[in-house]
């Protein structure tokens, strides 16, 4: 349980950190992309100004940029323009401000961009802008190789830093998680020690009361009061044993020694008394147990889990009801199903049946039997064997507990 709690803490912490790092990583790169693209689009719009004045390729002269341009700006702005008619036929190509593209390549770029039907976007290492004037359509291609390389570099660097930070934070959370759950572990240890010590202290007076009641029954004969003492002392002794069992199953190593045994034989041995009791109470009991089922675990605990489920089915099934136990292998797992007919008042909170001391009867009347702790033990035993237990109902007329080991 403590291992699961620790790993759950690590998982929640790392999930939160992952979301924060992802948002930070995405925010930086999206903001950088938006800023760089906006600057490129502003440059393209300035180049497409109505004066059609392309920036001179002479240092020191003004370029159509917002703000005061850098003296090196004329050498950093590399672009070419293509003028087309309405059908996309190239009429003129201006290559005055670029040397890395041939006229054939410029014409191919123009044709590809014209087929897209968009007014702006990226094509290779160029950001393009398309606008129309009196003489046709003008396409401006701005060389953005350096900006794109900067964006890729920022993307890779931020990704590498985010991944490194994630693993460093994982190591920190992993090693500090023990200290984080230390108070909870201490409280759990105190609680388990209290339950165990209280259980042992209660066993002596309960045994004394039960023995005294038996002596009174022998000396004075059976009467209502002696029978009530015997019944309640037996109930209290059973409850104490269940609490001690739950406390032991909550330990970090609840099953210190496991052994391989025949689960099929254990099932046949466990159903024998319940089958007879069901028949005596006018109920139908059926079973379908696959042969040669073997399992590695604590045989006594598995037997106790089966007894709890069968006792629950027998106790809460309706008059003349039907009870069935199925056991079979599914791939590499063993499935146990305990089914019984019943009349459930509600089916929304069935998972609460595995909570300690929870009972569907809010009045907790002794007529309904049980203390609400049996199914908690069944779940603890299944969990201790790395298994799961679940419950489902069909319209409140039946209930089925499924254990997967």
N, C-alpha and C positions, 0 to 999 in steps of 0.2 A: 504493500500500500504506500509506504513512504517513498519507494523508488518511483512509483507511478506519479505521486504527488510532485516529486522533484522534477521529473521529466515534463510534467504538465506545466510547471512553473517555467522551465526552460523554453518549452514550445511557445507559451503565451508571450514571454519576453522577446524571444527571437522573432515571432510573428509581428509584434509591435515595432521592433527595430527595423525589420525588413520593410514594413510599410513606410516608415519615416525615411529610410534611406532611398527607397524607390521614388517617393514623392520628391525628395531633394534632388536626386539624380535626374528625374524627368523634368522637374521645374527648371533646373539650370540649363539643360540642353534645349528645352522648348523655348525658354526665354532667349537663349543665345541665337537659336535659329530665327526667331521672330525679329530680333534686333538686326542681325546680319542681312536677312532678306529684306527688311524694311529699308536699310541703307542702300542695298542694291536697287530696289525698286525706285527709290528716290533719285538715284543716279540715272536710271533709265528714263524716268519722267523728265528729268532736267535735260537729258540728251534729246528728248523728243519735244523740246519746247518749240513754240510756233516759229521762232526765228530760224529754226533749222541750223543753228550755229553749232557745229560740232566743236568740241574743245580743241584748241590748237595744240599742236605737238611741240610747243616751245615752252621752256621753263620760264617761270615768272609771270606768265599771263594767266588771267582768271579762267577758272573752270566753272561750269554751272552746278556747283555744289552749294548746299546751305552752309552758311558760316564762312569763316575765312579759310580758304583752301591752303593745303600744304604746298611748298615749292616743288615737292616731288610728285604731286598729284597728277600732272600731265603724263608722267612716265608710268604711273601705276594704273591708269585707266586704259584698258585695252578692249576695243570693241570693233564690230563691223556692222554695217547696215545693208539691208536688201530691200529693194523696192519692187513690188509685184503689182500685177493687175488684179481684177476681181476674180479671175480663174486661177490665180496662184502662179501665173507665168512670170518668171524673173525678168524684170526690165533693166535693173541696174544694181550693181554691187559696189559698195564703197569699202575699200580695204586700206584706207589711209592710216588707220590707228591700230593695226594688228599685222603681225608677220607670221604667226604660227598656223594660219589657215589659208588654204588655197581657194581660188574662186569656185572650183568644182565642189569642194567641201562646203563652202558657204551656200552654194545653190542647193546641195543635198540637205543641209540644215533647214533652209527656208522651206523646202518641199515638205519635210517631216513636220515642221511646226505648223505649216498651213493646213495639213491634214488633221491635226489635233483640234483645230477650231477654237483654241483658247487664246486669250489676249496676253497672258503672262505665265511663266513657269520656268522649269529647268529643262535644258536639253544637254546632256553630257555635262561638261564643265562650264556651260554658258547659261546665264539667266537672260531670258528674252522678254521683250515687250512688243506688242503689235498694236498699231493704231492706224487710222485712215486719215488721209488728207484729200485735197482736190485732185491730185494726180494718181491716186491709188492707195495701196496698202504698203506701209513701211514696217519692217521688222528690224529691231535693234537687238543684237546679241552682245552681251557684256561678259567678258571673260572673268569667271569667279573661281578659278582653280585654287588660288591662294586662300580665299575665304572658305571654300568647301574643305580644303585640307585642314584648315584651322578648326572647323566644326567637327571633322572626323577625329582630329587629335584630342579635342576637348571631350568628345564622346567616349573615346577609349580610355583617356586618363581618368575621367570621372567614374567610368565603369570599374576600372581597376581599383581605384581608391575605395569605391563603395563595397566591392567584394572583399578587399583586405579589411576594411572596417567591420564588415559583417562577421568575418571569421575571428577577428580579435575580440569583438564583443561577445561572440559565442563562447570563446575560451573564458572570458571574464565571468559571464553569467554561469557557465558550467561550474567553475571553481567556487564562485560566491553563492551558488544556490544552496549549498549545504548550510552556510551560515544563515541564509534567508529563512530556511524552514526549520532551523534549530529550535526556536521557541515552540513551534508546533510539534516537533518531535518530542521535546521535553514534556509538553502537556499530554501527548499521547502515551508516553511512558508512564507518567504519573497516573493517568486514567487506567491503563492496563494493570499497573501494579495495584491500584486501589480495588479494581474489580477482582483480581486474582486473590489478593489478601482478604477482601471482604467475603469472597466465595468460600475460602478455606475456613474463615472464622465462623461463617454461618452454618457450615456443614455439621459442626459439632453440636450446637443446640438443636438443629433440625433433626439430627439422628437421635438425640436424647428425647426430644418430644415424640418422635415416631416410636421409639422403643417403649417409652412410658405408656403411650396409647395402646400398644400391643399387649403390655402387661395388664393394663386395666381391662382390656377386652377378655384376657384369659381369666382374670380374677372375678370380675363382675358381670361378664357376659357382654355381648354386642348390644350397643344402644346407639341412638341417633347422635349423641354428642361425641362418643368415642369414634364412630365412623367418620364424622365430620373432621375431627382432629387428624385422623389417619389420611383422609383424602387431601386435606389442605397441606399437610406436611409433605406428602408425596409430591404434590404440585409445586410446592416451594423448592423442594430438593431438585426437581427436574429443571426449574427455572434457573437455579443457581448453577447447575451443570451446563446449561445452555450459555449462560453469561461467561463462564470460564472458557468454554469452547470458542465462543466468538472472540474473546480476548486473545486466545492463543492463535486463532486464525488471522488476527490483525498484525501479528509479528512480521518482521522483515523476512524471516525464513519460516513460514508456518509448517512446512513439511520437510524436516531436515533429512529424512531418509525415505526414498521411494523404492517400490518394488513392483515387478511385473506380476500380474495376476489375471485370472480368467474372469473378465467382467460378465460373461454370460452366466457362469456359475453363481456369481454374487447376485445377479438379478433374479435367477430362479430361486435362490435361497431367500431373498428378501420378499418376494411376492407371495410366498406360501401362506404366512399368517394373514395377510391382507385379503387374499383370495377367499380364504375360509370365512373371514369376518364379513366380507361383502355378501357372500352367499347367505350367511346367517341373518343379515339385515335386509334381505330381499333385493339386493342390487346385483347387477351383472358385471363380472370382471373378465376382461380378455387381455391377452398378451401376445405379442409377436416379437420374439427375441432371436436375432441372428446368431447362428452358431459360431463358436471359435472367436468371440470378441475378446481381445486382450488389451490391457491398459497398464501403464506405468504410473503409479501414484500410491496414495494411502488407502488401502482396501477398506479399513474401518470407517474412514471419513466418507468414502464413496457410498458405502452401505448406509451410513447415516443420512446422506443426502437423498438417496432413493427412498428411504423410510419416511423422511419428512414429506416428500412429494406425494407418496402413496397415502400417507396418513391424512394429508391435506385434501386429497381427492376423495377419500372415503368419508371424511368428516363433513365436507361442504357439498357433496353431491346430493341431488334431490332424492326423494323417496322413489324407489324402483328405478334409480338412475343407472347409467352405464359408465364404467371406468375401463380405460385401456392403457396399457404400457407398451410402447414400441421402442426397440433398440436395434440400430442398424449402423453400418459403416457407410459414410459418404466421403469418397476420395480418401484422404488421409485422416479423417476425423470420425469420431463416434458421436452419434446423435441419440439422445434419449428423449422421448416424448411421453408425457403423462397427461392423459385427456380424461375429462369427466363432464357429464351433463350437470347443469345447475341452473339456478334462477338468480342472476346477478341484478342488483338494484341499479348499479351504474358501471360503466365500462371505460370511463374516461381516465381514471387514475389507477389503472391496473399495475403500472410500474411501481406504485407506492407500496404494493404488497411486499416488496423486498426491503422496505424500511423497517427498522427495529421498532417493535411494539406497535406497529400500525395494524389496525383492524378495520374492516369495512363497516362493522357494526359500531357506530359512534357511542352507543351506550356501554360498550364493552361488557355486555351481559355474559355471565358464565355459562349460560345455556348454549351459546354458540361455540363454546370450547376454545382452547388455544390461548396463547399469550401474545401472539403477534410477533414471535421471534423465530419461529421455525423456518420460514422462508428466507429470513436474513441469514440463518446458518447455511441453508442450501446455496444461497448466492455466494457466501464467503468460501464455501468448500469448492464450488466451481471456479471461482476466481483464483483460489490458491493453487489449482491445477491448470492455470492458464486457459481456462475455459470460460464460456459465457452461458448465461441463463436468461430466458425471455419468456414473456407471457402474452397470450392473445385470446380474444373471445369472439365468438360469432353471435352477434345480436343479443348477447347476454344470456343465451340458453346453454352455453357450454364454455369451457375454459381449457386451455392447453398450455402446459409448461414445457419448454424446449431447452434442453441442456446440450451444448456442443462442447465436446472435449477433444 
